[in-house]
Amino acid sequence: MQHTALTRRIAASPLAPLATFPIRLAAAARHNAHAVKQTASWLVRSREHVHYTYDLEPLNLEHLSWFVATSTGTPVDEIRGYLAEVQQDEQLRRLVAAGLARSERNATTDPVVRYGRRIGWYAFVRALRPGFVVETGTNRGLGSAVIAAALLRNGGGRLATVDVDDRAGELIVPPYDKVVDHVIGDSLEFLAGPVARQQPIDLLFVDTGWTPEHERAELAAATPLLSPRAVVLATKTYCWSELPRWAEDNRREFLHFSEKPRDHWYRGVGIGASFPALVRA
Ligand SMILES: C[S@@+](CC[C@H](N)C(=O)[O-])C[C@H]1O[C@@H](n2cnc3c(N)ncnc32)[C@H](O)[C@@H]1O
């Protein structure tokens, strides 16, 4: 009580900014000390210098469950089950770990499997049971392997993925390669070609992350290829507005999920989701 009265008196005084300086300094110092500790631990235990991998905070996983549930119209408990399923998939974990260990880039990758937001991608595939999935930006193939594992669990569906880097896709190993068409080339050429047009796209992952202009061009090229129930996901919605703008232009819904990495200094990226318009009362 006394403390509240004192705090009020300080706040009303013209010297308020000066008087609260030590409290504010201590709060910022505590926050920064935590970040420095996490950074120091990461510098020692990790070799990654790009495409950081991490797990998500437990509360962030709960938010991810609700995000996927809302975007797909699926009960949240079912989505929680899919997040648990992929995290407990020992075959996927073993095959990805083996792929990372033999990677020619293993000097700059960690031989530890950390899916981050991709477990949300898995839940999208399990919940929507898409016949055809397209991913732009394969990179090592971590997302592709996760998507393929979900398609195999669904018992149907194919993934077509493209990357301009000819080293991409090293994690698309058997049995995942059975359901994946892996193309090396530019994503816009790919979206104009036969592999991306083999059937209507039910789920599109826009993940080249190159420039906003490139993402806009990818969305424009993919629009006529989408099935009526298609869901479109993008990673860069944390830093640019291409997907929400496209959603509005196409009278669709949009939501964004922000990652909170566990034990990592990196602030994380996210998942933007655009899905067919809800019928509003
Ligand atoms: C963020 S990474 C993709 C991550 C991946 N989806 C995953 O799950 O780990 C982006 C990738 O897009 C690729 N890329 C960038 N521009 C491209 C383009 N114009 N066409 C195809 N791939 C491109 C890069 O080579 C890079 O591997």
Ligand as a Chemical Component Dictionary entry (heavy atoms), coordinates in Angstrom:
data_LIG
# 
_chem_comp.id                   LIG 
_chem_comp.type                 NON-POLYMER 
_chem_comp.pdbx_formal_charge   0 
_chem_comp.three_letter_code    LIG 
# 
loop_
_chem_comp_atom.comp_id 
_chem_comp_atom.atom_id 
_chem_comp_atom.alt_atom_id 
_chem_comp_atom.type_symbol 
_chem_comp_atom.charge 
_chem_comp_atom.model_Cartn_x 
_chem_comp_atom.model_Cartn_y 
_chem_comp_atom.model_Cartn_z 
_chem_comp_atom.pdbx_ordinal 
LIG C1  C1  C 0  14.255 -20.194 -45.866 1  
LIG S1  S1  S 1  14.984 -21.316 -46.947 2  
LIG C2  C2  C 0  13.761 -22.550 -47.102 3  
LIG C3  C3  C 0  13.609 -23.350 -45.842 4  
LIG C4  C4  C 0  12.906 -24.667 -46.019 5  
LIG N1  N1  N 0  11.567 -24.533 -46.528 6  
LIG C5  C5  C 0  12.909 -25.419 -44.706 7  
LIG O1  O1  O 0  11.881 -25.959 -44.305 8  
LIG O2  O2  O -1 13.963 -25.483 -44.060 9  
LIG C6  C6  C 0  14.863 -20.466 -48.474 10 
LIG C7  C7  C 0  15.368 -21.244 -49.669 11 
LIG O3  O3  O 0  14.830 -20.602 -50.849 12 
LIG C8  C8  C 0  15.764 -20.744 -51.887 13 
LIG N2  N2  N 0  15.487 -19.714 -52.919 14 
LIG C9  C9  C 0  15.723 -18.370 -52.845 15 
LIG N3  N3  N 0  15.294 -17.775 -53.975 16 
LIG C10 C10 C 0  14.771 -18.743 -54.767 17 
LIG C11 C11 C 0  14.150 -18.742 -56.047 18 
LIG N4  N4  N 0  14.019 -17.623 -56.764 19 
LIG N5  N5  N 0  13.714 -19.915 -56.561 20 
LIG C12 C12 C 0  13.864 -21.079 -55.852 21 
LIG N6  N6  N 0  14.448 -21.132 -54.631 22 
LIG C13 C13 C 0  14.886 -19.982 -54.089 23 
LIG C14 C14 C 0  17.121 -20.590 -51.205 24 
LIG O4  O4  O 0  18.121 -21.225 -51.984 25 
LIG C15 C15 C 0  16.874 -21.246 -49.841 26 
LIG O5  O5  O 0  17.348 -22.571 -49.821 27 
# 
loop_
_chem_comp_bond.comp_id 
_chem_comp_bond.atom_id_1 
_chem_comp_bond.atom_id_2 
_chem_comp_bond.value_order 
_chem_comp_bond.pdbx_ordinal 
LIG C1  S1  SING 1  
LIG S1  C2  SING 2  
LIG S1  C6  SING 3  
LIG C2  C3  SING 4  
LIG C3  C4  SING 5  
LIG C4  N1  SING 6  
LIG C4  C5  SING 7  
LIG C5  O1  DOUB 8  
LIG C5  O2  SING 9  
LIG C6  C7  SING 10 
LIG C7  O3  SING 11 
LIG C7  C15 SING 12 
LIG O3  C8  SING 13 
LIG C8  N2  SING 14 
LIG C8  C14 SING 15 
LIG N2  C9  SING 16 
LIG N2  C13 SING 17 
LIG C9  N3  DOUB 18 
LIG N3  C10 SING 19 
LIG C10 C11 SING 20 
LIG C10 C13 DOUB 21 
LIG C11 N4  SING 22 
LIG C11 N5  DOUB 23 
LIG N5  C12 SING 24 
LIG C12 N6  DOUB 25 
LIG N6  C13 SING 26 
LIG C14 O4  SING 27 
LIG C14 C15 SING 28 
LIG C15 O5  SING 29 
# 
